[in-house]
Structures are given as structure tokens and as C-alpha cells.
Amino acid sequence: MPFDQKTLFCNFLSVLLIPLFIHFAESGEAKYPVVPLLVITDLRTVGDESSIAEANAFSEFIRQEVERTGLYRVLSRSSMLSILKANKFPLPCHEIDCFAAMGNLLGADQVLAGNIQRHGENIEITLRLIEVKKSRFLNTVYRKSREISRGDFIGEWGRKIIIELFKIDPARFETGDGPNLPLPTPTKTQDEILAAKRNRYPGMIHIPAGEVVIGSNEGDVCEQPPHVVYVNEFYIGKYEVTNREYEEFVQSTGHRSPPHWEGGALPASLADHPVIWVSYGDAESYCEWRSGRLPTEIEWERAAKSDQPRSFPWGDRFGPERANTWESGWGETAPAGSFPQGASPFGVHDLAGNVFEWVSGFFEPYPGASVTLEEYGKHLRILRGGSWNFNSYYARTTHRFARSGGERGRDYGFRLVRDP
């Protein structure tokens, strides 16, 4: 074909096709519509009776059920975790902006998040669908049901929740029981097992394994930067070690008594008060005698915060009725457990105020700290939680009070920790 004819032919095609492209662009119609990418996060468990295995199994059930409708491309859990880990994405997420940021990183259009709480055979599920681009909730579904056995909700009951959340035509689902997923083995003695676990050590609180945000940008420079740490399960004293308990240790071992015990005898009026005037070594020796140990900083903060960042064990606003600090006006130690309104979400008392508590480890910078203090090193230990003699600033969950391990103070105490 001569050059002029070729040019004329190309111009003819342009005139013919360009309006068609414009039409499709304006109408939003496409021959091959893009299927949105969905990310399903690991559902969070709430309470001691909730099983991580059960939550993960339900998350996987949602992935497979939604994907087989053909309405979404669903990112696999392994791919999701690999990408988040490679990019050091801070987990866990609790706010919508965090989930939206996660979705952006993963290239997703929508993110599903939620939680599961179980009480015996009763179960509560909350699921939320988030639009990544606009960082907004598209839909929220809450369901509570009685007498749903472990694993039974991964079937028609769970599928109805999926249909409502994603607004899917039920006809898109095939008949049958759905995918054959590995489920946690149900057992009639599960509740008894959990109760035995919780009550293994009388007077101690079971802290389940989980993640916690350690540190803060709101306090001293040594509290920075906030960072996520995974903590294994442990048991911690519901109350600080009392004078009565410490007296048994002194009488059994011949260990030195606190200097305010005149003649080495415990004042009867202080029996239920937390022991004070103890050094780091004194506290460590007591814990070893009780076949336990001191909590680490991370464990202490986990017991105080649970899985939510908070300034005080009960929340972000201080109240003098919740803790024995300078503001409360007691002017001395109070009997252990005198401020029940200040208990942590796990039920641990007096983590704010009453007496400072020794924790194991040295005063060293957190990972990623941008400032190096002269005080950092192996020569200082750490006390946590504030006391009756200091104001509420020192009672914050993230405050670190660095002192020499050999120092004894009128408001220095501790509490016991044991491993499972």
C-alpha cells in the first residue's frame, strides 16, 4: 500500500476507534473489569477463653469462601505476613488508619478486620470491612450466638455473616459444607483446662501471650521509640509482695529485714502493705525463694496495658481515686488492692502508684532509639509504676525510673512472676 494510502487508512482507524475508547472511559465499562484485592487480617481474640487457632481457622474460612465467589482476589495469609514483615510494618493494628496503611502497603482495595470472643459455648464476632483508598468503614457486622460449639460456626452460621458483610448473593455459594479446613480439636474439657490454667498459681494472674506496644513518644526520651514486642505467656502477682509474705522469707532464710522493722519484727499494722526498703538483690532473692523471678520490663508493661497502648492501666486519663500517688493524699503505702478501680485489663492491681516495682534487666536504650543517654549501661536497674511519694507522671505505664540496684528506698517494692 503506498505511503499516502497507509496514512489515510491509519487516520480513518483513529477517527473510528478513539470515540469508542472515550465512550468506555466515560461510561466506566471495561471488557475485563479489575477484580478488587481483599486482605483478611488475623482476627483478634478477646478474653482467656478465646482460641487463636479458632480465630485463625475462621479467618481462613472467610478467605476461601469469599475467593470462591469470584468477586474478590484474596491475598493469602503467608503473602500478607511476608510483605508486612519485610517492610517492618508495626503490628498489631487497632485503628482504621493503621488498617488503611496496611492495605496501601499490600496494594489492596479493601481490608477485613475484627475480633472473636468466646465464653464457653457462647461466641461473639465483630467483622469490619474497610475501604483502603478513603480509609473508611464500608460495613460492620456483629453477631452473638449461644451454644455454638468450637468449629461449628465455620459453616452455614459463619457463611451468613460473610454474606451480610460483603452483601453477596447467596446463590454464588455452592451447596455443601464449604472448604475442609483444619480446625482446633473440640473437647468437652476445654473450659476446665482453661480454668486450671488461670488458677495454676493462687494469687497470680495469667497473662496470655500477645503483642504489646512498649514505650511512648509522650514521656521521657528513654521511653522512645514506641515499638511492638511479642510477649510469651506468664503469671504475675495480682498484688505487690506484702510485708506479711516477705516476713516468711526473712524467717525462713535469715535474709536481712527491711530497716523500718524495729528489731527485725514486722509492724502488725503494715502486714498487708507492700514491702518497701528492698534493693534489687533483695527482691531477686525473694523471687528465687518462691521459685519465681522478677518481671521483665516488657512483661510488666504487657500486664499493665494488655494489647492496647494506654497511659495508665485503666486508660489515658489519670484519676486520684484509682492509684495511690502524691495526688491521692495518702502520704504512705496503702494495703495491697486498696484501689480496685485502678486494676489493669487483666485484673492486676497497683501497677500504678503505691510503690515502685523492681523489674529485671538493665537501664538500656530501646531498639531504634535516636538518643544515647550517659546513664545507659549495666550499672543501673529499673523501677516501674510510680509510688505514693511521686506524682502521676511517674505512674504512667511507660515510665522508666533508673536507680542503682543496691539502693533501698521507702517506696521501692516489687511483685513476683512465674513461668507456665
Contacts in CASP RR format, 6 or more apart in sequence:
PFRMAT RR
TARGET T0000
AUTHOR 0000-0000-0000
METHOD contacts of the structure
MODEL  1
MPFDQKTLFCNFLSVLLIPLFIHFAESGEAKYPVVPLLVITDLRTVGDES
SIAEANAFSEFIRQEVERTGLYRVLSRSSMLSILKANKFPLPCHEIDCFA
AMGNLLGADQVLAGNIQRHGENIEITLRLIEVKKSRFLNTVYRKSREISR
GDFIGEWGRKIIIELFKIDPARFETGDGPNLPLPTPTKTQDEILAAKRNR
YPGMIHIPAGEVVIGSNEGDVCEQPPHVVYVNEFYIGKYEVTNREYEEFV
QSTGHRSPPHWEGGALPASLADHPVIWVSYGDAESYCEWRSGRLPTEIEW
ERAAKSDQPRSFPWGDRFGPERANTWESGWGETAPAGSFPQGASPFGVHD
LAGNVFEWVSGFFEPYPGASVTLEEYGKHLRILRGGSWNFNSYYARTTHR
FARSGGERGRDYGFRLVRDP
1 9 0 8 1.000
24 30 0 8 1.000
35 70 0 8 1.000
35 71 0 8 1.000
35 72 0 8 1.000
35 73 0 8 1.000
36 71 0 8 1.000
36 72 0 8 1.000
36 73 0 8 1.000
36 109 0 8 1.000
36 110 0 8 1.000
37 72 0 8 1.000
37 73 0 8 1.000
37 74 0 8 1.000
37 75 0 8 1.000
37 106 0 8 1.000
37 107 0 8 1.000
37 108 0 8 1.000
37 109 0 8 1.000
37 110 0 8 1.000
38 66 0 8 1.000
38 72 0 8 1.000
38 73 0 8 1.000
38 74 0 8 1.000
38 75 0 8 1.000
38 108 0 8 1.000
38 109 0 8 1.000
38 110 0 8 1.000
38 111 0 8 1.000
38 112 0 8 1.000
39 74 0 8 1.000
39 75 0 8 1.000
39 80 0 8 1.000
39 102 0 8 1.000
39 103 0 8 1.000
39 106 0 8 1.000
39 108 0 8 1.000
39 110 0 8 1.000
39 111 0 8 1.000
39 112 0 8 1.000
40 59 0 8 1.000
40 62 0 8 1.000
40 63 0 8 1.000
40 66 0 8 1.000
40 74 0 8 1.000
40 75 0 8 1.000
40 77 0 8 1.000
40 111 0 8 1.000
40 112 0 8 1.000
41 59 0 8 1.000
41 80 0 8 1.000
41 93 0 8 1.000
41 99 0 8 1.000
41 102 0 8 1.000
41 111 0 8 1.000
41 112 0 8 1.000
41 113 0 8 1.000
41 114 0 8 1.000
42 55 0 8 1.000
42 56 0 8 1.000
42 59 0 8 1.000
42 77 0 8 1.000
43 55 0 8 1.000
43 56 0 8 1.000
43 58 0 8 1.000
43 59 0 8 1.000
43 113 0 8 1.000
43 114 0 8 1.000
43 115 0 8 1.000
43 116 0 8 1.000
43 125 0 8 1.000
43 127 0 8 1.000
44 55 0 8 1.000
44 92 0 8 1.000
44 113 0 8 1.000
44 114 0 8 1.000
44 115 0 8 1.000
44 116 0 8 1.000
44 307 0 8 1.000
45 51 0 8 1.000
45 52 0 8 1.000
45 54 0 8 1.000
45 55 0 8 1.000
45 115 0 8 1.000
45 116 0 8 1.000
45 117 0 8 1.000
46 115 0 8 1.000
46 116 0 8 1.000
46 117 0 8 1.000
47 117 0 8 1.000
47 118 0 8 1.000
47 208 0 8 1.000
48 194 0 8 1.000
48 197 0 8 1.000
48 198 0 8 1.000
48 206 0 8 1.000
48 208 0 8 1.000
49 118 0 8 1.000
49 119 0 8 1.000
49 120 0 8 1.000
49 191 0 8 1.000
49 194 0 8 1.000
50 116 0 8 1.000
50 117 0 8 1.000
50 118 0 8 1.000
51 118 0 8 1.000
51 150 0 8 1.000
51 184 0 8 1.000
53 184 0 8 1.000
54 116 0 8 1.000
54 118 0 8 1.000
54 150 0 8 1.000
54 151 0 8 1.000
54 183 0 8 1.000
54 184 0 8 1.000
55 116 0 8 1.000
57 151 0 8 1.000
57 154 0 8 1.000
57 181 0 8 1.000
57 182 0 8 1.000
57 183 0 8 1.000
57 184 0 8 1.000
58 116 0 8 1.000
58 125 0 8 1.000
58 153 0 8 1.000
58 154 0 8 1.000
58 158 0 8 1.000
59 77 0 8 1.000
60 77 0 8 1.000
60 181 0 8 1.000
61 154 0 8 1.000
61 155 0 8 1.000
61 158 0 8 1.000
61 179 0 8 1.000
61 181 0 8 1.000
62 112 0 8 1.000
62 162 0 8 1.000
63 74 0 8 1.000
63 76 0 8 1.000
63 77 0 8 1.000
64 178 0 8 1.000
64 179 0 8 1.000
64 181 0 8 1.000
65 159 0 8 1.000
65 162 0 8 1.000
65 173 0 8 1.000
65 178 0 8 1.000
65 179 0 8 1.000
66 72 0 8 1.000
66 74 0 8 1.000
66 162 0 8 1.000
66 166 0 8 1.000
66 168 0 8 1.000
67 73 0 8 1.000
67 74 0 8 1.000
68 173 0 8 1.000
68 174 0 8 1.000
68 179 0 8 1.000
69 168 0 8 1.000
69 172 0 8 1.000
69 173 0 8 1.000
70 172 0 8 1.000
71 166 0 8 1.000
71 168 0 8 1.000
71 172 0 8 1.000
72 110 0 8 1.000
72 166 0 8 1.000
75 106 0 8 1.000
75 108 0 8 1.000
80 106 0 8 1.000
83 89 0 8 1.000
83 105 0 8 1.000
83 106 0 8 1.000
84 91 0 8 1.000
84 102 0 8 1.000
84 105 0 8 1.000
84 106 0 8 1.000
87 105 0 8 1.000
89 101 0 8 1.000
89 102 0 8 1.000
89 105 0 8 1.000
90 98 0 8 1.000
90 227 0 8 1.000
90 228 0 8 1.000
91 211 0 8 1.000
91 228 0 8 1.000
92 211 0 8 1.000
92 228 0 8 1.000
92 307 0 8 1.000
93 99 0 8 1.000
93 102 0 8 1.000
93 113 0 8 1.000
94 307 0 8 1.000
94 308 0 8 1.000
96 130 0 8 1.000
96 135 0 8 1.000
96 136 0 8 1.000
96 137 0 8 1.000
97 135 0 8 1.000
99 111 0 8 1.000
99 113 0 8 1.000
99 130 0 8 1.000
100 111 0 8 1.000
100 130 0 8 1.000
100 132 0 8 1.000
100 135 0 8 1.000
102 108 0 8 1.000
102 111 0 8 1.000
103 111 0 8 1.000
103 132 0 8 1.000
104 132 0 8 1.000
107 132 0 8 1.000
108 132 0 8 1.000
109 131 0 8 1.000
109 132 0 8 1.000
109 133 0 8 1.000
110 129 0 8 1.000
110 130 0 8 1.000
110 131 0 8 1.000
110 132 0 8 1.000
110 138 0 8 1.000
111 129 0 8 1.000
111 130 0 8 1.000
111 132 0 8 1.000
112 127 0 8 1.000
112 128 0 8 1.000
112 129 0 8 1.000
112 130 0 8 1.000
112 165 0 8 1.000
113 127 0 8 1.000
113 128 0 8 1.000
113 130 0 8 1.000
114 125 0 8 1.000
114 126 0 8 1.000
114 127 0 8 1.000
114 128 0 8 1.000
115 125 0 8 1.000
115 126 0 8 1.000
116 123 0 8 1.000
116 124 0 8 1.000
116 125 0 8 1.000
117 123 0 8 1.000
117 124 0 8 1.000
117 125 0 8 1.000
118 124 0 8 1.000
118 150 0 8 1.000
120 190 0 8 1.000
120 191 0 8 1.000
121 146 0 8 1.000
121 147 0 8 1.000
121 148 0 8 1.000
121 149 0 8 1.000
122 144 0 8 1.000
122 145 0 8 1.000
122 146 0 8 1.000
122 147 0 8 1.000
122 148 0 8 1.000
123 144 0 8 1.000
123 145 0 8 1.000
123 148 0 8 1.000
123 153 0 8 1.000
124 142 0 8 1.000
124 143 0 8 1.000
124 144 0 8 1.000
125 141 0 8 1.000
125 142 0 8 1.000
125 143 0 8 1.000
125 144 0 8 1.000
125 153 0 8 1.000
125 161 0 8 1.000
126 140 0 8 1.000
126 141 0 8 1.000
126 142 0 8 1.000
127 140 0 8 1.000
127 141 0 8 1.000
127 142 0 8 1.000
127 161 0 8 1.000
127 165 0 8 1.000
128 137 0 8 1.000
128 139 0 8 1.000
128 140 0 8 1.000
128 141 0 8 1.000
129 137 0 8 1.000
129 138 0 8 1.000
129 139 0 8 1.000
129 140 0 8 1.000
129 165 0 8 1.000
129 166 0 8 1.000
130 136 0 8 1.000
130 137 0 8 1.000
130 138 0 8 1.000
131 137 0 8 1.000
131 138 0 8 1.000
139 164 0 8 1.000
139 165 0 8 1.000
139 166 0 8 1.000
139 167 0 8 1.000
141 161 0 8 1.000
141 164 0 8 1.000
141 165 0 8 1.000
143 161 0 8 1.000
145 153 0 8 1.000
145 157 0 8 1.000
148 157 0 8 1.000
149 186 0 8 1.000
150 183 0 8 1.000
150 184 0 8 1.000
150 186 0 8 1.000
150 190 0 8 1.000
151 183 0 8 1.000
151 184 0 8 1.000
151 186 0 8 1.000
154 181 0 8 1.000
154 183 0 8 1.000
155 177 0 8 1.000
155 178 0 8 1.000
159 173 0 8 1.000
159 178 0 8 1.000
162 168 0 8 1.000
163 170 0 8 1.000
163 173 0 8 1.000
187 193 0 8 1.000
197 206 0 8 1.000
197 420 0 8 1.000
198 206 0 8 1.000
200 206 0 8 1.000
200 235 0 8 1.000
200 420 0 8 1.000
201 235 0 8 1.000
201 418 0 8 1.000
203 237 0 8 1.000
203 238 0 8 1.000
203 239 0 8 1.000
204 235 0 8 1.000
204 236 0 8 1.000
204 237 0 8 1.000
204 238 0 8 1.000
204 416 0 8 1.000
204 418 0 8 1.000
205 235 0 8 1.000
205 236 0 8 1.000
205 237 0 8 1.000
205 238 0 8 1.000
205 303 0 8 1.000
205 346 0 8 1.000
205 347 0 8 1.000
205 348 0 8 1.000
206 233 0 8 1.000
206 235 0 8 1.000
207 231 0 8 1.000
207 233 0 8 1.000
207 234 0 8 1.000
207 235 0 8 1.000
207 236 0 8 1.000
207 299 0 8 1.000
207 302 0 8 1.000
207 303 0 8 1.000
207 346 0 8 1.000
208 233 0 8 1.000
209 230 0 8 1.000
209 231 0 8 1.000
209 232 0 8 1.000
209 233 0 8 1.000
210 230 0 8 1.000
210 231 0 8 1.000
210 302 0 8 1.000
210 307 0 8 1.000
211 228 0 8 1.000
211 229 0 8 1.000
211 230 0 8 1.000
211 231 0 8 1.000
211 307 0 8 1.000
212 228 0 8 1.000
212 229 0 8 1.000
212 231 0 8 1.000
212 298 0 8 1.000
212 301 0 8 1.000
212 302 0 8 1.000
212 305 0 8 1.000
212 306 0 8 1.000
212 307 0 8 1.000
213 226 0 8 1.000
213 227 0 8 1.000
213 228 0 8 1.000
213 305 0 8 1.000
213 309 0 8 1.000
214 226 0 8 1.000
214 227 0 8 1.000
214 228 0 8 1.000
214 229 0 8 1.000
214 297 0 8 1.000
214 298 0 8 1.000
214 301 0 8 1.000
214 366 0 8 1.000
214 398 0 8 1.000
215 223 0 8 1.000
215 224 0 8 1.000
215 225 0 8 1.000
215 226 0 8 1.000
215 227 0 8 1.000
215 301 0 8 1.000
215 366 0 8 1.000
215 398 0 8 1.000
216 223 0 8 1.000
216 224 0 8 1.000
216 226 0 8 1.000
216 309 0 8 1.000
216 311 0 8 1.000
216 396 0 8 1.000
216 398 0 8 1.000
217 223 0 8 1.000
217 224 0 8 1.000
217 225 0 8 1.000
217 226 0 8 1.000
218 311 0 8 1.000
218 398 0 8 1.000
219 396 0 8 1.000
219 398 0 8 1.000
219 399 0 8 1.000
220 399 0 8 1.000
220 400 0 8 1.000
221 371 0 8 1.000
221 373 0 8 1.000
222 363 0 8 1.000
222 365 0 8 1.000
222 366 0 8 1.000
222 369 0 8 1.000
222 373 0 8 1.000
222 376 0 8 1.000
222 400 0 8 1.000
222 402 0 8 1.000
223 366 0 8 1.000
223 398 0 8 1.000
223 399 0 8 1.000
223 400 0 8 1.000
224 366 0 8 1.000
224 369 0 8 1.000
224 370 0 8 1.000
224 371 0 8 1.000
225 366 0 8 1.000
225 368 0 8 1.000
225 369 0 8 1.000
225 370 0 8 1.000
226 309 0 8 1.000
227 366 0 8 1.000
227 367 0 8 1.000
227 368 0 8 1.000
229 298 0 8 1.000
231 298 0 8 1.000
231 299 0 8 1.000
231 302 0 8 1.000
233 420 0 8 1.000
234 295 0 8 1.000
234 299 0 8 1.000
234 417 0 8 1.000
234 418 0 8 1.000
234 419 0 8 1.000
234 420 0 8 1.000
235 417 0 8 1.000
235 418 0 8 1.000
235 419 0 8 1.000
235 420 0 8 1.000
236 295 0 8 1.000
236 299 0 8 1.000
236 300 0 8 1.000
236 303 0 8 1.000
236 348 0 8 1.000
236 415 0 8 1.000
236 416 0 8 1.000
236 417 0 8 1.000
237 348 0 8 1.000
237 415 0 8 1.000
237 416 0 8 1.000
237 417 0 8 1.000
238 347 0 8 1.000
238 348 0 8 1.000
238 349 0 8 1.000
239 274 0 8 1.000
239 336 0 8 1.000
239 337 0 8 1.000
239 349 0 8 1.000
239 350 0 8 1.000
239 415 0 8 1.000
240 274 0 8 1.000
240 275 0 8 1.000
240 336 0 8 1.000
240 350 0 8 1.000
240 354 0 8 1.000
240 355 0 8 1.000
240 357 0 8 1.000
240 413 0 8 1.000
240 414 0 8 1.000
240 415 0 8 1.000
241 274 0 8 1.000
241 275 0 8 1.000
241 283 0 8 1.000
241 286 0 8 1.000
241 413 0 8 1.000
241 414 0 8 1.000
241 415 0 8 1.000
241 416 0 8 1.000
242 271 0 8 1.000
242 272 0 8 1.000
242 273 0 8 1.000
242 274 0 8 1.000
242 275 0 8 1.000
242 336 0 8 1.000
243 258 0 8 1.000
243 266 0 8 1.000
243 267 0 8 1.000
243 270 0 8 1.000
243 271 0 8 1.000
243 272 0 8 1.000
243 273 0 8 1.000
243 274 0 8 1.000
243 275 0 8 1.000
244 266 0 8 1.000
244 271 0 8 1.000
244 272 0 8 1.000
245 275 0 8 1.000
246 258 0 8 1.000
246 275 0 8 1.000
246 278 0 8 1.000
246 286 0 8 1.000
247 257 0 8 1.000
247 266 0 8 1.000
247 271 0 8 1.000
249 255 0 8 1.000
249 285 0 8 1.000
249 286 0 8 1.000
249 289 0 8 1.000
249 290 0 8 1.000
250 256 0 8 1.000
250 257 0 8 1.000
250 264 0 8 1.000
252 289 0 8 1.000
253 285 0 8 1.000
253 289 0 8 1.000
255 282 0 8 1.000
255 285 0 8 1.000
255 286 0 8 1.000
256 282 0 8 1.000
257 263 0 8 1.000
257 264 0 8 1.000
257 266 0 8 1.000
258 275 0 8 1.000
258 276 0 8 1.000
258 277 0 8 1.000
258 278 0 8 1.000
258 408 0 8 1.000
259 277 0 8 1.000
259 408 0 8 1.000
260 267 0 8 1.000
260 276 0 8 1.000
260 277 0 8 1.000
260 410 0 8 1.000
261 267 0 8 1.000
270 333 0 8 1.000
272 335 0 8 1.000
272 336 0 8 1.000
273 333 0 8 1.000
273 334 0 8 1.000
273 335 0 8 1.000
273 336 0 8 1.000
274 333 0 8 1.000
274 336 0 8 1.000
274 350 0 8 1.000
274 354 0 8 1.000
274 355 0 8 1.000
274 413 0 8 1.000
275 413 0 8 1.000
275 414 0 8 1.000
276 333 0 8 1.000
276 355 0 8 1.000
276 409 0 8 1.000
276 410 0 8 1.000
276 411 0 8 1.000
276 412 0 8 1.000
276 413 0 8 1.000
277 408 0 8 1.000
277 409 0 8 1.000
277 410 0 8 1.000
277 412 0 8 1.000
278 286 0 8 1.000
278 358 0 8 1.000
278 408 0 8 1.000
278 409 0 8 1.000
278 412 0 8 1.000
278 413 0 8 1.000
278 414 0 8 1.000
279 405 0 8 1.000
279 406 0 8 1.000
279 407 0 8 1.000
279 408 0 8 1.000
279 412 0 8 1.000
280 358 0 8 1.000
280 381 0 8 1.000
280 405 0 8 1.000
280 406 0 8 1.000
281 405 0 8 1.000
281 406 0 8 1.000
282 408 0 8 1.000
283 294 0 8 1.000
283 358 0 8 1.000
283 413 0 8 1.000
283 414 0 8 1.000
284 293 0 8 1.000
284 294 0 8 1.000
284 358 0 8 1.000
284 360 0 8 1.000
286 414 0 8 1.000
286 416 0 8 1.000
287 293 0 8 1.000
287 294 0 8 1.000
287 414 0 8 1.000
287 416 0 8 1.000
287 417 0 8 1.000
290 416 0 8 1.000
291 418 0 8 1.000
292 416 0 8 1.000
292 417 0 8 1.000
292 418 0 8 1.000
292 419 0 8 1.000
293 360 0 8 1.000
293 416 0 8 1.000
293 417 0 8 1.000
293 418 0 8 1.000
293 419 0 8 1.000
294 358 0 8 1.000
294 359 0 8 1.000
294 360 0 8 1.000
294 414 0 8 1.000
294 416 0 8 1.000
294 417 0 8 1.000
295 303 0 8 1.000
295 357 0 8 1.000
295 359 0 8 1.000
295 360 0 8 1.000
295 415 0 8 1.000
295 417 0 8 1.000
296 359 0 8 1.000
296 360 0 8 1.000
296 361 0 8 1.000
297 359 0 8 1.000
297 360 0 8 1.000
297 361 0 8 1.000
297 382 0 8 1.000
297 384 0 8 1.000
297 400 0 8 1.000
299 359 0 8 1.000
299 417 0 8 1.000
300 351 0 8 1.000
300 357 0 8 1.000
300 359 0 8 1.000
300 384 0 8 1.000
301 384 0 8 1.000
301 397 0 8 1.000
301 398 0 8 1.000
303 344 0 8 1.000
303 346 0 8 1.000
303 348 0 8 1.000
303 351 0 8 1.000
304 310 0 8 1.000
304 313 0 8 1.000
304 344 0 8 1.000
304 348 0 8 1.000
304 351 0 8 1.000
304 352 0 8 1.000
304 385 0 8 1.000
304 397 0 8 1.000
305 313 0 8 1.000
305 344 0 8 1.000
305 345 0 8 1.000
305 397 0 8 1.000
306 344 0 8 1.000
306 345 0 8 1.000
306 346 0 8 1.000
308 345 0 8 1.000
310 316 0 8 1.000
310 397 0 8 1.000
311 317 0 8 1.000
311 318 0 8 1.000
311 396 0 8 1.000
311 397 0 8 1.000
311 398 0 8 1.000
312 318 0 8 1.000
312 322 0 8 1.000
312 323 0 8 1.000
312 342 0 8 1.000
312 352 0 8 1.000
312 392 0 8 1.000
312 395 0 8 1.000
312 396 0 8 1.000
312 397 0 8 1.000
313 342 0 8 1.000
313 343 0 8 1.000
313 344 0 8 1.000
313 345 0 8 1.000
313 348 0 8 1.000
313 351 0 8 1.000
313 352 0 8 1.000
313 397 0 8 1.000
314 322 0 8 1.000
314 341 0 8 1.000
314 342 0 8 1.000
314 343 0 8 1.000
314 344 0 8 1.000
318 327 0 8 1.000
318 392 0 8 1.000
318 395 0 8 1.000
319 327 0 8 1.000
319 392 0 8 1.000
320 327 0 8 1.000
320 328 0 8 1.000
320 329 0 8 1.000
321 328 0 8 1.000
321 339 0 8 1.000
321 341 0 8 1.000
322 339 0 8 1.000
322 341 0 8 1.000
322 342 0 8 1.000
322 352 0 8 1.000
323 339 0 8 1.000
323 342 0 8 1.000
323 350 0 8 1.000
323 352 0 8 1.000
323 353 0 8 1.000
323 354 0 8 1.000
323 392 0 8 1.000
323 395 0 8 1.000
324 330 0 8 1.000
324 333 0 8 1.000
324 334 0 8 1.000
324 338 0 8 1.000
324 339 0 8 1.000
324 350 0 8 1.000
324 353 0 8 1.000
324 354 0 8 1.000
324 387 0 8 1.000
324 388 0 8 1.000
325 352 0 8 1.000
325 353 0 8 1.000
325 386 0 8 1.000
325 387 0 8 1.000
325 388 0 8 1.000
325 390 0 8 1.000
325 391 0 8 1.000
325 392 0 8 1.000
325 394 0 8 1.000
325 395 0 8 1.000
326 388 0 8 1.000
326 389 0 8 1.000
326 390 0 8 1.000
326 391 0 8 1.000
326 392 0 8 1.000
327 391 0 8 1.000
327 392 0 8 1.000
328 388 0 8 1.000
330 388 0 8 1.000
331 388 0 8 1.000
331 389 0 8 1.000
332 388 0 8 1.000
333 354 0 8 1.000
333 355 0 8 1.000
333 388 0 8 1.000
333 411 0 8 1.000
334 354 0 8 1.000
334 388 0 8 1.000
336 349 0 8 1.000
336 350 0 8 1.000
336 354 0 8 1.000
337 349 0 8 1.000
337 350 0 8 1.000
338 350 0 8 1.000
338 354 0 8 1.000
339 349 0 8 1.000
339 350 0 8 1.000
339 354 0 8 1.000
340 349 0 8 1.000
342 349 0 8 1.000
342 350 0 8 1.000
342 352 0 8 1.000
343 349 0 8 1.000
344 351 0 8 1.000
351 357 0 8 1.000
351 384 0 8 1.000
351 385 0 8 1.000
351 397 0 8 1.000
352 385 0 8 1.000
352 386 0 8 1.000
352 392 0 8 1.000
352 395 0 8 1.000
352 396 0 8 1.000
352 397 0 8 1.000
353 385 0 8 1.000
353 386 0 8 1.000
353 387 0 8 1.000
353 388 0 8 1.000
353 390 0 8 1.000
353 395 0 8 1.000
354 387 0 8 1.000
354 388 0 8 1.000
355 386 0 8 1.000
355 387 0 8 1.000
355 388 0 8 1.000
355 411 0 8 1.000
355 412 0 8 1.000
355 413 0 8 1.000
356 383 0 8 1.000
356 384 0 8 1.000
356 385 0 8 1.000
356 386 0 8 1.000
356 387 0 8 1.000
356 390 0 8 1.000
356 394 0 8 1.000
356 401 0 8 1.000
356 411 0 8 1.000
356 412 0 8 1.000
356 413 0 8 1.000
357 383 0 8 1.000
357 384 0 8 1.000
357 385 0 8 1.000
357 413 0 8 1.000
357 414 0 8 1.000
357 415 0 8 1.000
358 381 0 8 1.000
358 382 0 8 1.000
358 383 0 8 1.000
358 405 0 8 1.000
358 412 0 8 1.000
358 413 0 8 1.000
358 414 0 8 1.000
359 381 0 8 1.000
359 382 0 8 1.000
359 383 0 8 1.000
359 384 0 8 1.000
361 381 0 8 1.000
361 382 0 8 1.000
362 377 0 8 1.000
362 378 0 8 1.000
362 379 0 8 1.000
362 380 0 8 1.000
362 381 0 8 1.000
362 382 0 8 1.000
363 375 0 8 1.000
363 376 0 8 1.000
363 377 0 8 1.000
363 380 0 8 1.000
363 381 0 8 1.000
363 382 0 8 1.000
363 400 0 8 1.000
363 402 0 8 1.000
364 376 0 8 1.000
364 377 0 8 1.000
365 371 0 8 1.000
365 372 0 8 1.000
365 373 0 8 1.000
365 376 0 8 1.000
375 402 0 8 1.000
379 404 0 8 1.000
380 402 0 8 1.000
380 403 0 8 1.000
380 404 0 8 1.000
380 405 0 8 1.000
381 402 0 8 1.000
381 403 0 8 1.000
381 404 0 8 1.000
381 405 0 8 1.000
382 400 0 8 1.000
382 401 0 8 1.000
382 402 0 8 1.000
382 403 0 8 1.000
383 401 0 8 1.000
383 402 0 8 1.000
383 403 0 8 1.000
383 412 0 8 1.000
383 413 0 8 1.000
384 399 0 8 1.000
384 400 0 8 1.000
384 401 0 8 1.000
385 394 0 8 1.000
385 395 0 8 1.000
385 396 0 8 1.000
385 397 0 8 1.000
385 399 0 8 1.000
385 401 0 8 1.000
386 394 0 8 1.000
386 395 0 8 1.000
386 399 0 8 1.000
386 401 0 8 1.000
386 411 0 8 1.000
387 394 0 8 1.000
387 395 0 8 1.000
387 411 0 8 1.000
388 411 0 8 1.000
389 410 0 8 1.000
389 411 0 8 1.000
390 411 0 8 1.000
393 399 0 8 1.000
394 401 0 8 1.000
403 412 0 8 1.000
END
